[in-house]
Amino acid sequence: MYHPACSRHMDAYWYPTRLLDVSQDPIRLRLSQEEQITGPYATLSHCWGRNPFWVLTSATMPRLLAGVPLESFKRSFQEAIQITRRLGIDYLWIDCYCIVQEQDHRASIDWESEAALMGQVYGNGLVNIAAAGASNPSQGLFAVRDSADWLLAYLLRWLPTTDCPVDTYMLKIKDEDSTVQFDRLSKSPLFKRAWVIQEAVLSRRMLSFNGAEILWQCSETAACEFFPSGMTADAHFRQSAVSLSCFWSLKVSSFVKSWYQLPPTQSSKHAPGNWRTTIWRGWLNALQSYCIASLTYPDKDVYKAIAGVGQQVAKLAGCDYYGGFLSDTFLVELVWETIKSKQRSSRRKIRAPSWHWASQYGNVVFLLQTRLTSVAYRSMAYAFVSDECKPYVSNAAADLWPSLFCVGKLIKVNLKLNATLNVEVRNSYWHRQPFSLQVGGIDVEIWLDEHHQSISGSDNITLLPLTHAIKRDSDLYCLLLCEIQEGGAYARIGIGRTWAIEAQREWTKTRPSVIEIR
């Protein structure tokens, strides 16, 4: 567990506010600011489930400080404690026993304070234990398995003929199959929980129990029971891991590893362009996983549950982060569409402007996520949300996002007053069916956002080109806006795309305007 890249810039002297002392029975809650704590600690990622169980409250805190027997915890917590002990670690951080879980004002202050520390909690832990296969704490981490299933995966029994002896042969598993195990992990119950995306990305090391097998991931390697020797040399794995496991979002690239070898004071602004692009793609990969996961309290948690990742990426890339947006990828993060999802959108529960991905949380796909490392894009608009006209919000901004101001070329969409365009939904899980518009003789594909089923000639519809690929006959993306207030106030209602080279040439001739998007 002591690979160089796994421990660089880790603060071994920082501890969470509270930790469970699991070194012996009874299990005690320790307060790091009042008691001397030494040695590493582990963390646990788990699903809460729907059935209530005892947690840390003002009523249970005295009992937990005094010590409670191992048997008083649910099965997942008992087994996580056993794993922690087997690893030679004395302390374990579990959210439901290290953060006060009540609805009063005092508990709310505690939650706000602890939620802001999640990046440090998981980033400074020695290892994160993941109850990946359990949808609630009663199901546990350990599973009973049939050994025959495992033997059949590896061994082939040769049925002899009269002149061939009985023998057993080892099967060679193809390289392209090495990512299957991590694909299963990413689809496990645990990774449907949005908070876990941050926990996985920020953890130095992760030991996952998914019911079928045990998997290991760290900054330098990945291994599982099917591939116990690890897969650091497997180029296919290293390329595929970005899409298969959010854990690798900020770890899969050698460029990221090289950053960990730089002095902490050296600015990453001077890093090579491809290095920075890799960081941006890692951020968008984590954000994409987050935007299709599930939050129990989206109105309260939607910005906080990804903040630790955003702050770490901002540190790596040498830029700013606020409220789900990275300053370096601001325009790229505006290029999203809504999908046909199995879960209901949380939009009505979240106060967010129409241009923010949080306004459609749960149903969002970032269209440029997988293309940043292979295609260069040029901005066609300038966006800012602060009075100083910076491309990013000031630190003094309110908790909720203000309006977005854009300087760009507005392209009027002319529809006949009696015309109405309706959305058709495909049977596939992901995309909603686009429709085509002709704007000044240029064909544009349009995807309406989830809560906009149609547009008509009575709507004042405008396109705002955002970015285009720097190559001939390439894609150009634009926001579809509807004027909601005379004088330049708009709301986003969809996204548009065109491949016509004429669009870049003709639309850039338009005089730029300053508009407000709410």
Beta strands, then each sheet from edge to edge (+ up, - down):
strand 1: 18-21
strand 2: 28-31
strand 3: 41-45
strand 4: 91-93
strand 5: 127-130
strand 6: 155-158
strand 7: 167-170
strand 8: 205-209
strand 9: 214-218
strand 10: 222-224
strand 11: 321-322
strand 12: 325-326
strand 13: 336-338
strand 14: 364-366
strand 15: 377-379
strand 16: 382-384
strand 17: 404-408
strand 18: 411-412
strand 19: 420-422
strand 20: 424-425
strand 21: 432-433
strand 22: 435-439
strand 23: 442-448
strand 24: 454-456
strand 25: 461-469
strand 26: 476-485
strand 27: 489-498
strand 28: 513-517
sheet 1: 2+ 1- 4+ 3+ 5+ 8+ 9- 10+
sheet 2: 6+ 7-
sheet 3: 11+ 12-
sheet 4: 13+ 14-
sheet 5: 15+ 25- 18+
sheet 6: 15+ 25- 26+ 27- 23+ 22-
sheet 7: 15+ 25- 26+ 27- 28- 17+ 16-
sheet 8: 19+ 24-
sheet 9: 20+ 21-
end
